[in-house]
Amino acid sequence: MPEGCFSNGTALLKFKKGAFFPMKPINIVCFKWKTDRYNMSNIAVNYVFSRMAIALQFSRDLDIYEFDAFDPAKIGLTDSQDWQKFADKTKEIMCKVLDCDSSNMTFKDSKDYETLSGFKWDW
């Protein structure tokens, strides 16, 4: 699962440890979909349905924001134990650019919620 997944297209989920633990510079890339139709960040929808919905859209407008390498050392983070602070700062930047909310829920939490509640986005 890539970093920065959306829960339902409105909130950015908590980041995983993977990209941040080495405390190396990372490149932040954000895709902001401008369409009111099918939101391509919706990862909970059935694969076949999502591909059909994408194919049936005649145009898809989006803005792509790509930043220079974000070095944790430049904000005073050097220890591998600081990975969460690094992830939180990256998420803060992405939420500001995407104009979205931040959530402390993980992708696994969202799947567990679907299982426990009986609610599933699988069309």
C-alpha positions as CSV (number, residue, x, y, z in Angstrom):
1,M,0.0,0.0,0.0
2,P,1.5,3.4,-0.9
3,E,2.0,6.0,1.7
4,G,-0.7,8.6,2.0
5,C,-3.8,6.6,1.1
6,F,-7.2,8.2,1.5
7,S,-9.9,6.7,3.7
8,N,-12.9,7.8,1.6
9,G,-11.4,10.6,-0.5
10,T,-11.6,13.2,2.3
11,A,-9.0,12.3,4.9
12,L,-5.3,11.3,4.6
13,L,-4.6,8.1,6.6
14,K,-1.7,7.6,9.0
15,F,1.6,6.9,7.3
16,K,3.4,3.6,7.6
17,K,6.9,3.4,8.9
18,G,8.6,2.1,5.7
19,A,9.5,5.3,3.8
20,F,10.4,7.3,6.9
21,F,12.4,4.9,9.1
22,P,15.7,5.2,7.2
23,M,15.6,9.0,7.8
24,K,16.7,9.7,4.2
25,P,15.4,12.6,2.1
26,I,12.1,11.8,0.4
27,N,10.3,13.3,-2.6
28,I,6.8,14.4,-1.9
29,V,4.4,14.0,-4.8
30,C,0.7,14.9,-4.5
31,F,-2.1,14.3,-7.0
32,K,-5.2,16.4,-6.6
33,W,-8.1,15.3,-8.6
34,K,-10.4,18.2,-9.7
35,T,-13.3,16.2,-11.0
36,D,-16.7,15.9,-9.3
37,R,-17.2,12.5,-10.8
38,Y,-15.5,9.3,-9.7
39,N,-12.7,10.0,-7.3
40,M,-9.6,8.0,-8.4
41,S,-8.2,8.0,-4.9
42,N,-11.1,5.8,-3.8
43,I,-9.1,2.6,-3.1
44,A,-12.0,0.7,-1.5
45,V,-14.0,0.1,-4.6
46,N,-13.9,-3.2,-6.5
47,Y,-11.1,-3.4,-9.0
48,V,-13.3,-4.1,-12.1
49,F,-15.8,-1.4,-11.2
50,S,-13.1,1.2,-10.6
51,R,-11.4,0.5,-13.9
52,M,-14.8,0.7,-15.7
53,A,-15.5,4.0,-14.0
54,I,-12.1,5.4,-14.9
55,A,-12.5,4.3,-18.6
56,L,-16.0,5.9,-18.9
57,Q,-14.7,9.3,-17.9
58,F,-14.0,11.3,-21.0
59,S,-11.6,13.6,-19.2
60,R,-9.8,13.6,-15.8
61,D,-8.4,16.9,-14.6
62,L,-5.8,16.8,-11.9
63,D,-3.0,18.9,-10.5
64,I,0.3,17.3,-9.7
65,Y,2.5,18.8,-7.0
66,E,6.1,17.6,-6.9
67,F,8.5,19.0,-4.3
68,D,12.2,19.0,-3.9
69,A,13.7,16.3,-1.7
70,F,12.5,16.8,1.9
71,D,15.4,16.1,4.2
72,P,14.6,15.3,7.8
73,A,18.0,16.6,8.9
74,K,17.0,20.1,7.8
75,I,14.2,20.1,10.4
76,G,16.5,18.7,13.2
77,L,15.4,15.0,12.9
78,T,18.3,12.6,12.6
79,D,17.6,9.6,14.8
80,S,15.7,6.7,13.4
81,Q,13.3,6.9,16.4
82,D,12.1,10.3,15.0
83,W,10.5,8.6,12.0
84,Q,7.0,9.3,13.3
85,K,7.8,13.1,13.6
86,F,9.2,13.0,10.0
87,A,6.0,11.2,8.8
88,D,3.7,13.6,10.6
89,K,5.5,16.6,9.1
90,T,5.3,15.1,5.6
91,K,1.6,14.4,6.1
92,E,1.0,18.0,7.3
93,I,2.5,19.3,4.1
94,M,0.5,17.0,2.0
95,C,-2.8,17.8,3.8
96,K,-2.1,21.5,3.2
97,V,-1.4,21.0,-0.5
98,L,-4.4,18.7,-1.0
99,D,-6.7,20.8,1.2
100,C,-7.9,17.7,3.1
101,D,-8.3,16.5,6.6
102,S,-5.8,14.3,8.5
103,S,-6.8,11.0,10.2
104,N,-4.9,8.9,12.7
105,M,-6.7,5.8,11.4
106,T,-4.5,3.4,9.5
107,F,-5.5,1.5,6.3
108,K,-5.8,-1.7,8.4
109,D,-8.1,0.1,10.9
110,S,-10.4,1.1,8.0
111,K,-10.5,-2.5,6.8
112,D,-11.2,-3.8,10.3
113,Y,-14.0,-1.3,10.7
114,E,-15.5,-2.5,7.4
115,T,-15.3,-6.1,8.7
116,L,-16.8,-5.4,12.1
117,S,-19.6,-3.1,10.9
118,G,-20.6,-5.2,8.0
119,F,-20.2,-2.2,5.8
120,K,-18.2,-2.7,2.6
121,W,-17.5,-0.4,-0.4
122,D,-17.2,-3.4,-2.7
123,W,-19.7,-2.8,-5.5
